[in-house]
């Protein structure tokens, strides 16, 4: 590990990665690599999670192409030095900010979107001029192996290297002195990463999760709300960090909404999802058993079927749920959707405020005042009005959490900024020198008082 970091540090110190042409070339090479191995990625995602080709394209591979194309288009402008204004006290100087790469970066990726969430931050790291050590998740072994094969065959390991392994390998990597750490995963593991980073005072980004609320008001367009929530919740079998974790639905529209929601789930995954060849499975037995224990049969109003043999859990809706139920204690991260009921939006706001700040929040409604009340009253990483998940695919929108749901953001320019240090520079003139800053006379003291007050 130490040798690898030193090798990348030596490569970084050649200054090759800081060159605009070099960065553009590497991004184009990355894009060509994705095209070359596209069918292999479909196969690996199918093998690890049973993802269909359509879901793999729209939630993994397609997003990466969008991200690369966006970066290629805007990188030159992002790299320009930013001039700043000069106050009267600094006459004769010029100030500017230049974005410089941190150096050798470590990216630790999760298993739920094993290709997209591994490569997306790499795009930002390359764009900013860094070298990268990438650690894919061992829980999706086919994707991990493919990512290593692709990158080993494409890039110089002194510039971009994949290290496979379990949590012990991650721990060994975290003991090295990287210049920046980017982690995507659970809050509990994120705390460990944060602790390890503090040993070397290494800057970091944590992309975590949490219980993301969805609010369906009486002002919602119910058919669209049901359709978009069904898609957002059960895509990837609910194994999405920004999936709707639970729904607060207004009492007056609850019955109609739940009927529409069940109808939309059936449209997406057929009457028997467990026999649907394109329905995603749970990543492993440990997560399967954890999710299975959260299902309370008496509260299930739709779904609830499980099949341990191929680790599948049907899209499940649980009604009459309370905050004391096990399903409400932690992030679900699976195809189980609890329903809570409310009368007044103030009650929802008051309760959500008592919980940790979520990674996402979704509000369905057409009342502008209520919409503004929700947005201004609740803190969350990002979200949508009248939709779910879609915000994370817009490269113009920074994506990240707040508090327990994460630190920092990425996507588009935010990725470039995340992997860059903004270095401030002041350039002084040699044509003249302003004496007021130097002590020595009552005149300069008098002038200084006027300038600084």
C-alpha positions as CSV (number, residue, x, y, z in Angstrom):
1,X,0.0,0.0,0.0
2,X,2.7,2.4,1.0
3,X,4.7,1.7,-2.2
4,X,1.6,2.3,-4.3
5,X,1.0,5.7,-2.7
6,X,4.6,6.7,-3.1
7,X,4.5,5.6,-6.7
8,X,1.5,7.8,-7.4
9,X,3.0,10.7,-5.4
10,X,6.1,10.5,-7.6
11,X,3.9,10.5,-10.7
12,X,1.9,13.5,-9.4
13,X,5.1,15.4,-8.8
14,X,6.0,15.2,-12.5
15,X,3.2,17.7,-12.9
16,X,1.7,15.8,-15.9
17,X,-1.7,15.5,-14.3
18,X,-2.0,19.3,-13.9
19,X,-1.9,19.8,-17.7
20,X,-5.3,20.6,-19.3
21,X,-4.5,18.5,-22.4
22,X,-3.5,15.5,-20.2
23,X,-6.8,15.7,-18.2
24,X,-8.9,15.8,-21.4
25,X,-7.0,12.9,-22.9
26,X,-7.5,10.7,-19.8
27,X,-11.2,11.5,-19.6
28,X,-11.6,10.6,-23.3
29,X,-9.7,7.4,-22.6
30,X,-12.1,6.7,-19.7
31,X,-15.0,7.2,-22.0
32,X,-13.6,4.9,-24.6
33,X,-13.0,2.3,-21.9
34,X,-16.7,2.4,-20.9
35,X,-17.8,2.0,-24.5
36,X,-15.4,-0.9,-25.1
37,X,-16.5,-2.8,-22.0
38,X,-20.2,-1.9,-22.0
39,X,-21.5,-5.4,-22.6
40,X,-19.1,-6.8,-19.9
41,X,-20.6,-4.2,-17.5
42,X,-24.1,-5.4,-18.3
43,X,-23.1,-9.0,-17.6
44,X,-21.3,-8.1,-14.3
45,X,-24.2,-6.1,-13.0
46,X,-26.6,-8.9,-13.9
47,X,-24.4,-11.5,-12.2
48,X,-24.0,-9.4,-9.0
49,X,-27.4,-7.8,-8.6
50,X,-29.6,-9.2,-11.4
51,X,-29.9,-5.8,-12.9
52,X,-31.6,-5.6,-16.3
53,X,-29.8,-4.0,-19.2
54,X,-32.3,-1.0,-19.1
55,X,-31.7,-0.4,-15.4
56,X,-27.9,-0.8,-15.8
57,X,-27.9,1.7,-18.6
58,X,-30.1,4.3,-17.0
59,X,-28.8,4.1,-13.4
60,X,-25.2,3.2,-14.0
61,X,-23.5,3.4,-17.4
62,X,-25.5,6.2,-18.9
63,X,-25.0,8.5,-16.0
64,X,-21.2,8.1,-16.3
65,X,-21.3,9.1,-20.0
66,X,-23.4,12.2,-19.1
67,X,-20.9,13.1,-16.4
68,X,-17.8,12.7,-18.7
69,X,-19.4,14.6,-21.5
70,X,-20.4,17.5,-19.2
71,X,-16.9,17.6,-17.7
72,X,-15.2,17.6,-21.1
73,X,-17.4,20.5,-22.2
74,X,-16.7,22.7,-19.2
75,X,-13.3,21.7,-17.9
76,X,-11.3,24.5,-19.5
77,X,-13.5,27.2,-17.9
78,X,-13.4,25.4,-14.5
79,X,-9.6,25.5,-14.6
80,X,-9.3,29.2,-15.3
81,X,-7.9,31.4,-12.5
82,X,-10.6,33.4,-10.9
83,X,-9.8,37.1,-10.4
84,X,-11.1,38.8,-7.2
85,X,-11.7,42.4,-6.4
86,X,-9.1,44.5,-4.7
87,X,-10.1,46.7,-1.7
88,X,-8.8,50.3,-1.4
89,X,-6.4,49.2,1.3
90,X,-4.7,46.9,-1.3
91,X,-4.1,49.3,-4.1
92,X,-1.5,48.1,-6.5
93,X,-2.2,44.4,-5.9
94,X,-3.9,41.8,-7.9
95,X,-5.7,38.9,-6.3
96,X,-6.9,35.6,-7.8
97,X,-7.8,32.0,-6.9
98,X,-6.4,29.0,-8.7
99,X,-7.8,25.5,-8.4
100,X,-5.1,23.0,-7.8
101,X,-5.3,19.2,-7.4
102,X,-4.8,17.7,-3.9
103,X,-2.5,15.0,-5.2
104,X,-3.0,11.3,-4.5
105,X,-6.6,10.5,-3.8
106,X,-8.4,7.4,-2.4
107,X,-11.9,6.6,-3.5
108,X,-13.8,3.9,-1.7
109,X,-16.9,2.8,-3.5
110,X,-20.1,1.0,-2.3
111,X,-21.9,-2.1,-3.7
112,X,-25.4,-0.8,-4.5
113,X,-24.4,1.0,-7.8
114,X,-21.0,-0.7,-8.0
115,X,-19.9,0.7,-11.4
116,X,-21.5,4.2,-11.3
117,X,-20.5,5.1,-7.8
118,X,-17.0,3.8,-8.4
119,X,-16.3,5.6,-11.6
120,X,-18.3,8.9,-11.1
121,X,-15.9,10.3,-8.4
122,X,-12.9,9.1,-10.5
123,X,-14.1,11.5,-13.3
124,X,-14.0,14.4,-10.8
125,X,-10.6,13.4,-9.5
126,X,-9.1,13.2,-13.0
127,X,-10.7,16.4,-14.1
128,X,-9.1,18.2,-11.1
129,X,-5.7,16.8,-11.9
130,X,-5.2,14.1,-9.2
131,X,-4.0,10.5,-9.3
132,X,-6.4,7.9,-8.0
133,X,-6.4,4.7,-6.0
134,X,-9.9,3.1,-6.3
135,X,-11.3,0.5,-3.9
136,X,-14.5,-1.1,-5.3
137,X,-16.8,-3.1,-3.0
138,X,-16.1,-6.7,-2.4
139,X,-19.8,-7.4,-2.0
140,X,-20.2,-7.2,-5.8
141,X,-17.3,-9.3,-6.8
142,X,-18.0,-9.5,-10.6
143,X,-18.2,-5.8,-10.9
144,X,-15.1,-5.3,-8.7
145,X,-13.1,-7.8,-10.8
146,X,-14.3,-6.1,-14.1
147,X,-13.4,-2.6,-12.8
148,X,-9.9,-3.8,-12.0
149,X,-9.5,-5.6,-15.4
150,X,-10.8,-2.5,-17.3
151,X,-8.6,0.0,-15.5
152,X,-5.5,-2.2,-15.4
153,X,-5.7,-2.7,-19.2
154,X,-6.3,1.0,-19.8
155,X,-4.3,3.2,-17.4
156,X,-0.9,3.5,-15.9
157,X,-1.1,2.3,-12.3
158,X,1.0,5.2,-11.2
159,X,-1.9,7.4,-12.3
160,X,-5.0,5.2,-11.7
161,X,-5.0,2.0,-9.8
162,X,-7.7,-0.4,-8.5
163,X,-7.1,-2.3,-5.3
164,X,-9.6,-5.1,-4.6
165,X,-10.3,-6.7,-1.2
166,X,-12.5,-6.7,1.9
167,X,-12.8,-4.3,4.8
168,X,-9.3,-5.2,6.0
169,X,-7.8,-3.9,2.7
170,X,-9.9,-0.7,3.1
171,X,-8.5,-0.3,6.6
172,X,-4.9,-0.8,5.3
173,X,-5.5,1.9,2.6
174,X,-6.9,4.3,5.2
175,X,-3.7,4.0,7.2
176,X,-1.7,5.5,4.3
177,X,-1.2,9.2,3.9
178,X,-3.4,10.2,1.0
179,X,-4.0,13.8,0.0
180,X,-7.8,13.3,-0.2
181,X,-10.3,10.6,0.6
182,X,-13.7,10.1,-1.0
183,X,-16.0,7.6,0.6
184,X,-19.5,6.4,-0.3
185,X,-21.3,4.0,2.0
186,X,-23.0,3.8,5.4
187,X,-22.9,6.4,8.1
188,X,-21.3,3.9,10.6
189,X,-18.4,3.2,8.2
190,X,-18.2,6.9,7.3
191,X,-17.4,7.7,10.9
192,X,-14.5,5.2,10.8
193,X,-13.2,6.9,7.6
194,X,-13.6,10.3,9.2
195,X,-11.6,9.1,12.3
196,X,-8.8,7.6,10.1
197,X,-8.6,10.8,8.0
198,X,-8.2,12.8,11.1
199,X,-4.9,11.0,11.9
200,X,-3.2,12.8,9.1
201,X,-5.7,15.8,8.9
202,X,-6.6,14.5,5.4
203,X,-9.5,16.3,3.8
204,X,-12.4,14.1,2.8
205,X,-15.9,13.7,1.3
206,X,-18.4,11.4,2.9
207,X,-21.4,10.3,0.8
208,X,-23.7,8.5,3.3
209,X,-27.4,8.1,3.6
210,X,-30.3,8.2,6.1
211,X,-34.0,7.9,6.3
212,X,-35.2,10.1,3.4
213,X,-38.8,11.2,3.9
214,X,-41.4,11.5,1.2
215,X,-44.4,13.8,1.8
216,X,-47.6,13.3,-0.3
217,X,-49.9,16.2,0.4
218,X,-53.6,16.6,-0.4
219,X,-52.5,19.0,-3.1
220,X,-50.4,16.3,-4.9
221,X,-51.1,15.0,-8.4
222,X,-51.7,11.5,-7.1
223,X,-51.3,9.4,-10.3
224,X,-47.9,11.0,-11.0
225,X,-46.9,10.8,-7.3
226,X,-47.7,7.1,-7.1
227,X,-45.8,6.4,-10.4
228,X,-42.7,8.4,-9.5
229,X,-42.5,7.1,-5.9
230,X,-42.9,3.5,-7.0
231,X,-40.1,3.9,-9.5
232,X,-37.8,5.8,-7.0
233,X,-38.4,3.4,-4.2
234,X,-38.1,0.1,-5.9
235,X,-35.4,0.8,-8.5
236,X,-32.5,-1.4,-7.5
237,X,-34.9,-3.2,-5.1
238,X,-34.7,-0.1,-2.9
239,X,-31.0,-0.4,-2.4
240,X,-30.4,3.3,-3.2
241,X,-29.1,5.9,-0.8
242,X,-31.6,8.5,-1.9
243,X,-34.6,6.1,-2.2
244,X,-37.8,7.2,-0.4
245,X,-37.3,5.6,3.0
246,X,-40.9,6.2,4.2
247,X,-44.0,8.1,3.2
248,X,-46.0,10.7,5.1
249,X,-49.3,10.8,3.3
250,X,-52.1,13.3,4.0
251,X,-55.1,11.6,5.6
252,X,-57.6,12.9,3.0
253,X,-55.8,11.3,0.1
254,X,-54.3,8.3,1.7
255,X,-56.8,5.6,0.5
256,X,-56.7,6.8,-3.1
257,X,-52.9,7.2,-3.1
258,X,-52.2,3.7,-1.8
259,X,-54.5,2.1,-4.5
260,X,-52.6,4.0,-7.2
261,X,-49.2,3.1,-5.7
262,X,-50.0,-0.6,-5.7
263,X,-51.2,-0.3,-9.3
264,X,-48.0,1.4,-10.4
265,X,-45.8,-1.2,-8.6
266,X,-47.6,-4.0,-10.4
267,X,-47.1,-2.2,-13.7
268,X,-43.4,-1.9,-13.1
269,X,-42.7,-5.4,-11.7
270,X,-45.7,-7.5,-12.7
271,X,-48.1,-9.4,-10.4
272,X,-45.3,-11.7,-9.1
273,X,-42.1,-9.7,-8.9
274,X,-40.2,-12.7,-7.6
275,X,-40.6,-14.4,-11.0
276,X,-39.7,-11.2,-12.9
277,X,-36.3,-11.9,-14.5
278,X,-35.4,-8.2,-14.4
279,X,-36.2,-7.6,-10.7
280,X,-33.1,-6.8,-8.7
281,X,-32.1,-9.1,-5.8
282,X,-30.7,-8.2,-2.4
283,X,-26.9,-8.1,-2.5
284,X,-26.2,-10.9,0.0
285,X,-27.7,-13.1,2.7
286,X,-26.8,-10.8,5.6
287,X,-28.7,-7.9,4.1
288,X,-31.6,-10.2,3.0
289,X,-32.1,-11.5,6.6
290,X,-31.8,-7.9,8.0
291,X,-34.6,-6.8,5.7
292,X,-36.7,-9.8,6.3
293,X,-36.9,-9.1,10.0
294,X,-38.2,-5.6,9.3
295,X,-41.4,-6.9,7.6
296,X,-44.3,-7.2,10.1
297,X,-46.9,-9.4,8.4
298,X,-49.8,-7.8,10.3
299,X,-48.9,-4.4,8.8
300,X,-48.2,-5.5,5.2
301,X,-50.9,-4.3,2.8
302,X,-49.1,-5.2,-0.4
303,X,-46.3,-7.6,-1.3
304,X,-44.3,-9.1,1.5
305,X,-43.2,-12.2,-0.4
306,X,-39.6,-13.3,0.0
307,X,-37.5,-16.0,-1.7
308,X,-34.3,-16.8,0.1
309,X,-32.9,-19.0,-2.6
310,X,-32.3,-16.1,-5.0
311,X,-32.3,-13.4,-2.3
312,X,-35.4,-11.6,-3.5
313,X,-37.9,-9.6,-1.5
314,X,-41.0,-8.3,-3.4
315,X,-41.9,-4.6,-3.3
316,X,-43.7,-4.3,0.1
317,X,-45.9,-1.7,1.6
318,X,-46.5,-1.5,5.3
319,X,-49.4,0.6,6.7
320,X,-50.2,1.9,10.2
321,X,-46.5,2.1,11.0
322,X,-45.2,4.1,14.0
323,X,-41.8,5.5,14.8
324,X,-41.5,2.7,17.5
325,X,-41.5,0.0,14.8
326,X,-38.2,-1.7,13.9
327,X,-38.5,-0.5,10.3
328,X,-38.3,3.1,11.4
329,X,-35.2,2.8,13.5
330,X,-32.6,2.9,10.7
331,X,-32.3,3.4,7.0
332,X,-34.1,0.6,5.3
333,X,-32.1,0.2,2.1
334,X,-34.4,-2.3,0.6
335,X,-37.8,-2.8,-1.0
336,X,-39.9,-2.1,2.1
337,X,-42.0,1.1,2.2
338,X,-43.6,2.2,5.5
339,X,-46.7,4.5,5.4
340,X,-47.4,7.1,8.0
341,X,-50.4,9.4,8.1
342,X,-50.7,13.1,8.9
343,X,-53.3,15.8,9.2
344,X,-51.2,19.0,9.2
345,X,-47.9,19.6,7.5
346,X,-46.6,21.2,10.7
347,X,-46.8,17.8,12.4
348,X,-44.6,16.3,9.7
349,X,-42.1,19.1,9.9
350,X,-41.9,18.9,13.7
351,X,-41.3,15.1,13.6
352,X,-38.8,15.1,10.8
353,X,-36.8,17.8,12.6
354,X,-36.2,15.5,15.5
355,X,-34.5,12.9,13.3
356,X,-31.1,13.1,11.7
357,X,-30.8,15.2,8.6
358,X,-31.6,13.0,5.6
359,X,-29.7,12.7,2.3
360,X,-32.9,13.4,0.3
361,X,-36.4,14.7,0.8
362,X,-39.3,14.5,-1.6
363,X,-42.4,16.6,-1.5
364,X,-45.5,16.0,-3.7
365,X,-47.9,18.9,-3.9
366,X,-48.9,22.0,-5.9
367,X,-49.4,24.5,-3.1
368,X,-46.5,26.9,-3.4
369,X,-46.8,28.1,0.2
370,X,-46.7,24.6,1.6
371,X,-43.8,23.7,-0.7
372,X,-41.8,26.7,0.5
373,X,-42.7,25.9,4.1
374,X,-41.2,22.4,3.7
375,X,-38.1,23.6,1.9
376,X,-37.3,26.4,4.4
377,X,-38.2,24.4,7.5
378,X,-36.3,21.1,6.9
379,X,-32.6,20.5,6.3
380,X,-31.6,17.7,3.8
381,X,-28.9,17.0,1.3
382,X,-31.0,17.5,-1.8
383,X,-34.3,16.4,-3.2
384,X,-37.2,16.9,-5.6
385,X,-40.6,18.5,-5.8
386,X,-43.1,16.2,-7.4
387,X,-40.4,13.6,-8.2
388,X,-37.9,11.2,-6.7
389,X,-34.2,10.4,-7.4
390,X,-34.1,12.5,-10.6
391,X,-32.0,15.3,-9.0
392,X,-28.9,13.2,-8.7
393,X,-28.7,12.7,-12.5
394,X,-28.5,16.5,-13.2
395,X,-24.8,17.4,-13.5
396,X,-25.7,21.0,-12.8
397,X,-26.9,20.1,-9.3
398,X,-24.3,19.3,-6.6
399,X,-25.1,16.0,-4.9
400,X,-24.3,15.4,-1.2
401,X,-25.6,15.1,2.3
402,X,-25.6,17.2,5.4
403,X,-24.8,16.1,9.0
404,X,-25.2,12.4,9.4
405,X,-26.1,12.0,5.7
406,X,-22.7,13.2,4.5
407,X,-20.1,15.9,4.1
408,X,-19.3,17.5,0.8
409,X,-20.8,17.1,-2.6
410,X,-20.0,16.1,-6.2
411,X,-21.4,15.7,-9.8
412,X,-20.5,18.2,-12.5
413,X,-18.5,21.2,-11.4
414,X,-19.0,20.1,-7.8
415,X,-16.9,17.1,-8.5
416,X,-14.1,19.3,-9.9
417,X,-14.4,21.6,-6.8
418,X,-14.4,18.7,-4.4
419,X,-11.1,17.3,-5.7
420,X,-9.5,20.8,-6.0
421,X,-8.0,23.0,-3.4
422,X,-8.7,26.7,-4.0
423,X,-5.3,28.4,-3.6
424,X,-5.5,32.2,-3.0
425,X,-2.7,34.3,-4.5
426,X,-2.0,38.1,-4.0
427,X,0.5,39.7,-6.4
428,X,2.0,43.0,-5.2
429,X,3.3,45.8,-7.4
430,X,6.9,47.0,-7.3
431,X,6.1,50.3,-8.8
432,X,5.3,51.9,-5.5
433,X,4.8,51.0,-1.8
434,X,2.0,52.3,0.4
435,X,3.6,53.4,3.7
436,X,0.4,53.4,5.8
437,X,0.7,49.8,6.9
438,X,4.2,50.4,8.5
439,X,4.3,51.9,12.0
440,X,6.4,55.0,12.7
441,X,4.5,58.3,12.5
442,X,1.3,59.9,13.8
443,X,0.3,60.7,10.2
444,X,0.3,57.0,9.1
445,X,-1.5,56.1,12.3
446,X,-4.2,58.7,11.5
447,X,-4.6,57.5,7.9
448,X,-4.8,53.9,9.0
449,X,-7.6,54.7,11.4
450,X,-9.6,56.3,8.6
451,X,-9.0,53.4,6.2
452,X,-9.9,50.6,8.6
453,X,-12.9,52.1,10.3
